């Protein structure tokens, strides 16, 4: 089985080329691939399959050639992954499976990608890849409990569910213990939720806000970065600043992402890197 390993601000993925949808990808195989001791290691798996060849992508086959079949590291599905989409696009470009569209091109063209959350569009911004997703929707409030600490937060829909919780000024972001999942209300989040914890950052030139973030992702535990989580955090930061649109720098343990919320969408921009390619032996993995 061929594979490529890639990451976006430390959010890492095993990429499996399967253009015709013939690979028998199972939850057990995904979990084994993502095992950091007995497999390749990753926060998730990106299967590269033609939209027309995947039952969840066929409805978008007329708009996008490629479907991003994303799996969490525990073998569960996810609707969307912002960093995964950016790494997915980097793979397509690197393998000449799609043509690059520059943000400075006169046509303003973008590369469409089919996902479980619908169609997303991508463009190249120098060394970075940006993806356009739905505008984050703040729709409720809820709490997350971590140890003996209960924090209020904003529930945000970015194609997948998020709960953004600001820390009290006296508590440092690095002090949080995210080795266990935060407790949340299952009634509010019946399919689970990604929980982001934030503190304000120092002012950064050229953006409307600067936020520091850590995240516990459902199905993957704490990760170094979460693209849709950064979009959720950016939307909350703009709301708190009294803005409906704008640009936010979001620093995660793996680096910096830039979130731009417009009137009808959200752009996520940052580095997307391919670090290795090779072949693996599925029978050698321990499901």
C-alpha positions as CSV (number, residue, x, y, z in Angstrom):
1,X,0.0,0.0,0.0
2,X,1.4,3.4,-1.0
3,X,1.3,6.3,1.5
4,X,2.4,9.9,2.0
5,X,2.8,11.6,5.4
6,X,2.0,15.3,5.7
7,X,1.1,17.9,8.2
8,X,-0.4,21.4,8.6
9,X,1.0,23.3,11.6
10,X,1.8,19.9,13.2
11,X,-1.7,18.4,12.6
12,X,-0.4,15.3,10.8
13,X,-2.0,12.8,8.4
14,X,-1.4,9.6,6.6
15,X,-2.4,10.1,3.0
16,X,-3.6,7.1,1.0
17,X,-4.0,7.4,-2.8
18,X,-7.1,5.4,-3.9
19,X,-8.4,7.2,-7.0
20,X,-10.9,4.5,-8.0
21,X,-12.2,3.7,-4.5
22,X,-10.9,0.1,-4.4
23,X,-9.1,0.2,-1.0
24,X,-10.9,-1.7,1.8
25,X,-10.4,1.0,4.5
26,X,-11.8,-0.1,7.9
27,X,-11.8,1.6,11.3
28,X,-9.3,-1.0,12.5
29,X,-6.9,-0.3,9.7
30,X,-7.2,3.5,10.2
31,X,-6.5,3.2,13.9
32,X,-3.5,0.9,13.2
33,X,-2.1,3.3,10.6
34,X,-2.4,6.2,13.1
35,X,-0.8,4.3,15.9
36,X,2.4,6.2,16.7
37,X,4.4,3.2,17.9
38,X,3.2,0.3,15.7
39,X,2.0,2.2,12.6
40,X,2.9,5.3,10.7
41,X,1.4,7.7,13.3
42,X,-1.1,10.5,12.6
43,X,-4.0,12.5,13.8
44,X,-6.0,11.0,11.0
45,X,-6.1,9.4,7.5
46,X,-6.8,11.2,4.3
47,X,-8.0,8.9,1.5
48,X,-7.6,10.5,-1.9
49,X,-10.5,9.2,-4.0
50,X,-12.4,10.5,-7.0
51,X,-15.7,12.0,-6.0
52,X,-17.5,9.9,-8.6
53,X,-16.1,6.7,-7.0
54,X,-17.1,7.4,-3.4
55,X,-20.8,7.1,-2.2
56,X,-20.5,10.2,-0.1
57,X,-18.8,12.2,-2.8
58,X,-20.8,11.2,-5.9
59,X,-23.4,14.0,-5.4
60,X,-20.6,16.6,-5.8
61,X,-18.8,14.8,-8.6
62,X,-20.1,17.4,-11.1
63,X,-18.4,20.2,-9.1
64,X,-15.2,18.5,-7.8
65,X,-13.1,15.7,-9.2
66,X,-11.6,14.7,-5.8
67,X,-13.3,13.7,-2.5
68,X,-11.4,14.0,0.8
69,X,-12.3,10.8,2.7
70,X,-11.2,11.9,6.2
71,X,-11.0,9.5,9.2
72,X,-10.0,10.4,12.8
73,X,-7.2,8.5,14.4
74,X,-9.6,6.2,16.3
75,X,-11.2,5.0,13.1
76,X,-14.3,7.3,13.3
77,X,-15.4,9.6,10.5
78,X,-15.3,13.4,10.7
79,X,-17.4,15.8,8.5
80,X,-14.5,18.2,7.9
81,X,-10.9,18.9,8.7
82,X,-9.5,22.3,7.7
83,X,-5.8,21.4,8.1
84,X,-6.5,18.0,6.4
85,X,-8.1,19.8,3.5
86,X,-5.0,22.0,3.1
87,X,-2.7,19.0,3.2
88,X,-5.0,17.1,0.8
89,X,-4.7,20.0,-1.7
90,X,-0.9,20.1,-1.3
91,X,-0.9,16.4,-2.2
92,X,-3.0,16.9,-5.3
93,X,-0.7,19.6,-6.5
94,X,2.5,17.7,-5.7
95,X,1.2,14.7,-7.6
96,X,-0.1,16.8,-10.5
97,X,-3.6,15.5,-9.9
98,X,-4.9,19.1,-9.9
99,X,-3.7,22.5,-11.1
100,X,-2.6,25.3,-8.7
101,X,-4.8,28.4,-8.4
102,X,-2.9,31.4,-7.1
103,X,-4.6,34.1,-5.0
104,X,-2.9,36.6,-7.2
105,X,-4.1,35.1,-10.5
106,X,-6.2,37.3,-12.6
107,X,-9.0,34.7,-12.9
108,X,-9.2,34.3,-9.1
109,X,-9.8,30.6,-9.7
110,X,-9.9,28.1,-7.0
111,X,-9.6,24.3,-6.7
112,X,-12.9,22.6,-5.5
113,X,-12.7,19.7,-3.1
114,X,-15.6,17.5,-2.1
115,X,-15.9,16.7,1.6
116,X,-18.6,15.3,4.0
117,X,-19.3,18.9,5.0
118,X,-19.9,19.8,1.3
119,X,-17.7,21.6,-1.2
120,X,-14.6,23.6,-0.1
121,X,-12.4,25.6,-2.4
122,X,-8.6,26.0,-2.2
123,X,-6.0,28.4,-3.5
124,X,-2.2,28.7,-3.2
125,X,-0.8,31.7,-1.3
126,X,2.9,31.5,-1.8
127,X,4.2,28.8,0.5
128,X,0.8,28.4,2.1
129,X,-2.4,26.8,1.1
130,X,-5.8,28.4,1.9
131,X,-9.1,26.7,1.9
132,X,-12.5,28.4,1.8
133,X,-15.1,26.9,4.1
134,X,-18.6,27.8,5.3
135,X,-18.8,30.8,7.6
136,X,-18.7,29.7,11.2
137,X,-22.1,29.8,12.9
138,X,-22.3,30.6,16.6
139,X,-25.5,28.9,17.7
140,X,-25.5,28.2,21.4
141,X,-23.7,28.4,24.7
142,X,-22.4,25.4,26.7
143,X,-19.8,24.4,29.2
144,X,-16.7,22.2,29.3
145,X,-15.4,20.6,32.5
146,X,-11.7,19.8,32.7
147,X,-10.7,18.3,36.1
148,X,-12.3,20.6,38.6
149,X,-12.6,23.5,36.2
150,X,-15.8,24.3,34.4
151,X,-15.7,26.9,31.7
152,X,-18.5,28.6,29.7
153,X,-18.1,28.5,25.9
154,X,-19.6,29.3,22.6
155,X,-20.9,26.5,20.4
156,X,-19.8,27.0,16.8
157,X,-20.7,25.0,13.7
158,X,-18.0,25.0,11.0
159,X,-19.3,21.9,9.2
160,X,-18.3,20.0,12.3
161,X,-19.1,21.0,16.0
162,X,-16.9,23.1,18.2
163,X,-17.0,24.5,21.7
164,X,-14.8,27.6,22.2
165,X,-13.9,28.3,25.8
166,X,-11.9,31.4,26.9
167,X,-9.7,30.8,30.0
168,X,-9.8,33.1,33.0
169,X,-7.0,35.6,33.0
170,X,-5.3,33.9,36.0
171,X,-5.0,30.6,34.2
172,X,-2.3,29.9,31.6
173,X,-3.1,27.9,28.5
174,X,0.0,25.7,29.0
175,X,-1.2,24.7,32.4
176,X,-4.2,22.7,31.1
177,X,-4.2,19.0,31.3
178,X,-5.6,17.7,28.0
179,X,-4.6,14.1,28.5
180,X,-8.3,13.4,29.1
181,X,-11.3,14.5,27.1
182,X,-13.2,17.5,28.6
183,X,-16.7,16.7,29.8
184,X,-19.5,18.3,27.8
185,X,-23.3,18.1,27.6
186,X,-24.2,15.2,25.4
187,X,-27.6,16.7,24.8
188,X,-26.0,19.8,23.2
189,X,-23.4,17.7,21.3
190,X,-24.9,14.3,20.6
191,X,-22.2,13.5,18.0
192,X,-19.4,14.8,20.3
193,X,-17.5,18.0,19.9
194,X,-14.0,19.5,19.4
195,X,-13.2,21.7,22.4
196,X,-10.9,24.8,22.0
197,X,-9.4,26.6,24.9
198,X,-8.1,30.2,24.2
199,X,-6.3,33.1,25.7
200,X,-5.7,36.5,24.0
201,X,-2.3,37.1,22.3
202,X,-0.2,40.2,21.9
203,X,-1.3,42.6,19.1
204,X,-0.2,41.5,15.6
205,X,0.1,43.9,12.7
206,X,-2.3,43.4,9.8
207,X,-5.0,41.5,11.7
208,X,-8.0,42.4,13.8
209,X,-7.2,40.0,16.7
210,X,-4.6,37.5,17.9
211,X,-5.6,34.4,19.9
212,X,-3.7,31.5,21.4
213,X,-5.4,28.1,21.2
214,X,-5.2,24.5,22.4
215,X,-7.7,21.9,21.2
216,X,-9.0,18.5,22.2
217,X,-10.4,16.9,19.1
218,X,-13.1,14.2,19.2
219,X,-11.7,11.0,17.9
220,X,-8.1,12.2,18.1
221,X,-7.4,13.6,21.6
222,X,-5.2,16.7,21.8
223,X,-3.6,17.7,18.5
224,X,-1.0,20.4,17.7
225,X,-3.5,22.2,15.5
226,X,-7.1,22.1,14.3
227,X,-8.1,24.1,11.2
228,X,-11.8,24.2,11.7
229,X,-11.2,24.8,15.4
230,X,-9.1,27.9,14.4
231,X,-12.0,29.1,12.3
232,X,-14.4,28.7,15.2
233,X,-12.0,30.5,17.5
234,X,-11.5,33.3,14.9
235,X,-15.3,33.8,14.6
236,X,-15.6,34.1,18.4
237,X,-12.7,36.5,18.7
238,X,-14.3,38.8,16.0
239,X,-17.7,38.6,17.8
240,X,-16.0,39.6,21.1
241,X,-14.3,42.5,19.3
242,X,-17.7,43.7,18.0
243,X,-16.8,42.7,14.4
244,X,-18.9,40.8,11.9
245,X,-16.0,40.1,9.5
246,X,-12.2,40.4,9.8
247,X,-8.9,38.5,10.1
248,X,-7.5,36.7,13.1
249,X,-4.1,35.2,13.7
250,X,-4.6,32.0,15.7
251,X,-1.4,30.5,17.3
252,X,-1.6,26.8,18.0
253,X,1.2,24.6,19.4
254,X,2.2,23.7,15.9
255,X,2.4,27.2,14.5
256,X,0.3,30.0,13.2
257,X,-2.9,29.9,11.1
258,X,-4.7,32.9,9.6
259,X,-8.5,33.0,9.7
260,X,-10.4,35.5,7.5
261,X,-14.2,35.6,8.1
262,X,-16.1,37.2,5.2
263,X,-19.8,38.0,4.8
264,X,-20.5,34.5,3.6
265,X,-17.5,32.2,4.1
266,X,-14.3,31.6,6.0
267,X,-10.7,31.3,4.7
268,X,-8.2,29.2,6.6
269,X,-4.5,29.8,5.5
270,X,-1.2,28.3,6.6
271,X,1.6,25.9,5.7
272,X,0.9,22.5,4.4
273,X,3.9,20.2,4.1
274,X,4.5,16.7,2.7
275,X,7.4,15.0,4.6
276,X,7.6,11.4,3.4
277,X,6.4,8.9,0.9
278,X,6.7,5.1,0.8
279,X,5.0,1.8,1.0
280,X,3.6,-0.1,4.0
281,X,2.5,-3.7,4.7
282,X,-1.0,-3.7,6.1
283,X,-0.6,-7.2,7.4
284,X,2.2,-6.0,9.6
285,X,-0.1,-3.6,11.4
286,X,-1.9,-4.6,14.5
287,X,-5.6,-3.6,14.1
